[in-house]
């Protein structure tokens, strides 16, 4: 059981980093979407 907990603990930083990357891509997608709407209405 302790090995499983250790494995989960080791994976947590990777999951956090993945979450940060998803947030960055989400922000970028939102910016692109807003820009496309601006261009479309111009």
C-alpha positions in Angstrom: 0.0 0.0 0.0 2.8 2.4 0.8 4.3 1.9 -2.8 0.9 2.9 -4.2 0.9 6.1 -2.1 4.4 6.9 -3.1 3.5 6.5 -6.8 0.6 8.8 -6.4 2.8 11.3 -4.6 5.3 11.2 -7.5 2.6 11.7 -10.1 1.1 14.7 -8.4 3.7 17.3 -9.6 3.2 15.9 -13.2 -0.6 16.3 -12.8 -0.1 19.9 -11.5 2.2 20.8 -14.4 -0.3 19.3 -16.9 -3.1 21.3 -15.3 -1.0 24.5 -15.7 -0.5 23.7 -19.4 -4.2 23.1 -19.9 -4.8 26.5 -18.3 -2.3 28.2 -20.6 -3.9 26.6 -23.7 -7.3 27.5 -22.5 -6.3 31.2 -22.1 -4.7 31.2 -25.5 -7.8 29.6 -27.1 -10.0 32.3 -25.4 -7.8 35.0 -26.8 -7.9 33.6 -30.3 -11.7 33.2 -30.1 -12.1 36.8 -29.1 -9.8 38.0 -31.8 -11.7 35.9 -34.4 -15.0 37.5 -33.2 -13.4 41.0 -33.5 -12.2 40.3 -37.1 -15.6 38.8 -38.0 -17.6 41.8 -36.8 -15.2 44.4 -38.3 
